[in-house]
Amino acid sequence: MAKPGYGKRTAPDQHPRAPHDFALLPTRERYVAGFVDHLPEGAAMSVKQLAKQLPLYGQQAISTALTALSVAGHLRRVRCSVGEGDETRWVFRTFWSRTARDNEWWNTYLATEKATQTVSSTPDTPAPTTPPPPPPWVPAEEPSPPAPQGPGAEQAPDRPAVPHQRTPSQGPGGGTAPTVPPAPNTAPAMPRTSEAGPSPAYLALARLGRDDHRLALSAADCTALEPQAAQWLARGVTIDYLTSALTAGLPAQVDSPVGLLRRRLTDKLPPWLPTENAEPATSAPPRRLLMECADCGRPGPPEALPDGLCHPCRTTRSPADESLPDSAEIADVKAHMANLRDLLKPV
């Protein structure tokens, strides 16, 4: 079958297959239902694709049969949005049930999260890119030994040359080497760490003196005030906000820049604010399935499409006994038409 075109999705809790399945349906609907029931999961179930596979009936007959199967409670056609943002697209699926279901069962099932996940899932999985492991009877491939080195390597190719390990107590000549004590003034080797650059809070404090000479700070002053400035940045404020808060309304002469900044960092500590890049957590709207009319394809909620048909299509599919007029109505129509003909005759 072809790829996505109202791909088949099997409804849960069905009865096992039996010879008398679809026995109450007409011949054409029973033929189409038996074929659809044996289709694999995810197979295309559009009218055009089914007409290619069923040579006895054309597209119009297949469409009518599917509509009858929807009224009988065997299938429902739905659509659901997949993706997020600008990548949203609609997928179309056909839920099939070998066991006939009523409208309440279909409405309850299509409103569940399981039905939404079934529509969004794709049955086809790509083949793994890694090669499969070799069978157990294939011997494992051993790495080749290293190429021999030295003039005497060609005489003994089968024995790998393993050098004798020198023990710490042996010297080059086989004797015992004296143990060298560590130097008393030698400092232990420190682990090598990656030197991180100055923090944004430190840089903001260091730039205050360049912007205004009254707030010139030393390196020790910047290090002492860095934790307080880091608290400001952790509360979501920017570097410009921190700088303007520390430099606004300065006196004409500042005797102790570090004392003034420490007091302002303490007294003007802002309330907690989320960072600019942290967007408020908004829960995505729940995805809901939209059922399609089995006759005209008009979408709508499952409650508005009983038997899988919209109101106009359901009105046109009224029972035959209600659509045929009785003999009294036929006689009245004939009498009315005869009266109209008499009125149209020239005098």
N, C-alpha and C positions, 0 to 999 in steps of 0.2 A: 504494500500500500504506500501511498505518497506520504510526505511529511505533513506537519500540522495542518489540519483542516477539520476543526471540531473533533480533535483527537479523543478517542474513547477513554473513559474513566469508569471503572467498575464500581458500582455502589456496594456497600457492605451488607452482611447478613442476608445472603441470598440462599435459596434452597439449592441443593445439588441438581445437576442436570438429570432430566428424566425424559423418556420417549413422549410423554403426553404434554410437554412444555408447549405453550402457545396453541393448544388444541382448540380453544374457544375463539381464536381469531380467524378472520377470513383467509382464503388461500394466499392471496398476495401478501398480506401482512405477516402471515405465518412463515412464508418463504423468506421475506426480508429479515424478520426477527431471528430466525434460525441462523442466517448468515452472520448477522451482527453479533449474535451471542458467542460465536466461535472466533471472532476477531481478537487479535492479541491486544494487550493494554497499550494505549497510545496510538492505535491505528486510526487513519483518517476516516471520518464518517460524514463527509460532505455529500450532498446529493450527486454532484458530478463524479466523485470518486466511486460511490456505491453503484452508480449506473454503469461505470466501466467494468465493474466486477460482476454485475448481475445482468446477463445478456437477455433475460426474458422480459425486462421492463425498462422503460426509458426514464429520463430525469423527472418528468411530470408524475409518473406513476410512483417512483421512489419517494418523491416529496410528499405525495398524498399518503403513502404507506407510513412514512415516519411521523406525519401528523397524527395518523390514527394510533400509532404506537404510543405517542405522547399522551393522547387522550386516555388510552388504556392503562397508563401508569408505568410504562416500561422505560421511558427515557425522558430526560430533561436537557435542554441546551442552555448553557450559561456562558457568560463572559466575565473576566476579572482583570483588573489592572495589575501589572507586574512592573517592578522597578521603582525608582525614587527620583524626584526632581524632574529634570528635563528628559530623563531616560524612560519615562513611563510609557508602556505600550499595553495593548489589550490582547489577551489570549482567549481563544474560543474553545470550549470543551463540550463533550456530550456525555452525560452520566447515563449509564445503562444498568438496568436491573432486570435480571431474568424473572424475578418475582414481581408481580404487579403491585405497585404502591399507590396509596391514595394521596390527595393533596396535602394533608396534614403531615404525613411522613416526609414527603419531599421538602416541604417548607421547613420542617425542624432540622432535617439533615443539612440542607444548603445553608442554614444559618449558623452551623457549627464551624469551629476553626479547622477541624479536620478536612472538611470539604474545600475550604480555601487553600489549605496546604496541598491537597490533592490536585487542584487546578493548577497551582503555580509550579508543581514539581514536573520534572522532565524524566520520563522513564529511560531514555537512552543515555548511557554513560560512556564517556570517551575511553578508548583503550589506553591502558597504562603505557607510559613511555619507557619505563625500565624493562629490560628483557626478563623473561621468566627464568627462575633458577634451573640449572641443569638437572636431569633425572638422576636418581641415586646411583644408578649403575655406571655413570660416567665418572672416572677418577678425577679427583681434584688436580688442577694444574699447579705443579710445584714451581717455585721460582728457580731459574737457572743459577748455578753456583757462579761466584765471581771469577773473572778471568785470572788465571795464575800469573803471578809476577815473579821476576827473579830468574837467574839462569838455571836453578835446579827444579823449576816447576814442571818442566816437560818430563822429568824422570819419574815422577809420581803424580800422575794426573788424577788418580782415584782418591787420594787422601788430601783433604783440604788442609792447608797450612794454618794451624792455630797457634798464634804466638803465646809463649809462656808469660803468664801474668807476673809482674814484679811485685813482690810483697813490700810493704812499707819499711820493713827492717832489713831489706837487701839492697846493696849498692850496685853499681854497674858491674863490678867484678865478682859479684856473688857474695861478698862479705856483708857484714852488718853495718848499715849506715847509721851514723849518730843522729839522734833526735834533736832537731833544732827547736829550742823553746821560742815562744812568741816574744816579740819585743815588748818591753813594759810600756813604752810610750805610744805604741801603735793603737790608734782608735779602731774600734770595730767597724766593719764595712756597713754602711747604712743602705737600706733598700732604695733603689732608684725610682723616684716617683715623677710623674708628669707634672710640671709646674703649670698651674692654672693661672690665668690672667686675673686682674683685679675685678671685683664684683661691680655691678652697676651702681650699687649704693656707694662704694668707695670712690668711683669715678665722679659721681655727682657731687660728693663732698669736696673732692680735689679741685673741681672746676669752679667752686664758689669763689675762691681767692682770685682766680683769673678774671671772673666777671666783675667782682667788687673787691678792691684791695682791703677793705675793712674786715672781710671774712677770710683772710688768708690763714690756712691751716697747715700744720706740719704733717709729715707722714704718720707720726705717732698719734696726732689728733684725729686724723682720718680713720686710723685703725680703731681708736677708742669709740668714735661715733658711728662706725659702720653698722653694728648690730641694730641701733635705733633706726637708722635710715633704711635698713633692710626690712624692718617691720612696716614702714610706710609702703614700700613697694609690694610687700606681700599682701597688703590690704587692697591692692588694685589701682593705686595711683600711679601716674606717670612720672618720668624724670622732670618734665617741665613743671608739673604741679608741685613736686617736692621743692624744686629750686625757687619758685615764686613764693611758696609758703615760708621759706627760710630767709628770703631776702626782702620781703615786703616790710615797709615801715621801720627801716633801720635807723638808729640814732646817728647824729653827726659824727660821733667818735665811739668806737668800740674798743674797750680796753682788753676784754677777754673774748675773742671769737669763739673759742671752744666752749666756754661757759654759756654764752648767749645761744649758740646752736644746740647745746644739750638741753637747755631749758625749753627752747621752741620745739625741738623734737618730742619732748615729753608732753608739753601742754597742748600742742596742736595736733596730736595723733588723730588721724581721721578714722571714721568708722569703717567697718569692713565692707568692701565693695568687690564685686566680681571683676576679674581681669577683662580687658577688652576683647581678647580672642576667645574667651569662654562664653559661648552662646547659651542662653537659657535652655534647659532640657525640656523639650516639647515632645510629648508622646505622639508618635505617628498615628494618624487616624486609622481605625480598624478597617481592613479591606473587607468589602462585602460583595458577594456574588450578585450579579444581575442576570436574571433569567431572560431568555429570548423566546419570543413566540415561535412555536414550531412551524407555523404556516407563513407568516410574513417577516419574521426576524425582528420584530419590535422589542427593544429591551425594557425591562421593568423589574421591580422587586418580585420575589416568588409569590407573595400574598396576592399581588394584583394579576397574576397569570394562572388561574386555576386550570388544571388539565394541560398546562403548558401553552395556553392560547390566550391572546389578548381579547379584549371585549368585542371589537368588531369581528374578528375571525370566529370567536365563539358564537356570536349572534348568527353569522351566516351558516354555521354548522348545526342548525337546529334539527331535531329529529324529523324523519320523513312523514310521520303521521300528523305532525303539527303543520307542516308546510303544505300539505295537500288540502285544498278546500273541499267542503262537503257538497252534496248535490243541491242543497237549497241555495248556497252561495253561487254556484254555477248558474242556476236558473235566474237568480236576481241579476247577475252580470249580463246574461244574454238579453233579458228584458230591457235593461238599461241601454245596452248598445242598440237594440231595435228602436227604442224611443229616440235616440240621438240620430239615427238614420232618417226617421220620419221628419224630424225637425229640419234636417238639411235638404229635404226635397223641395224643389221650387214649387211655388204656389200656382 
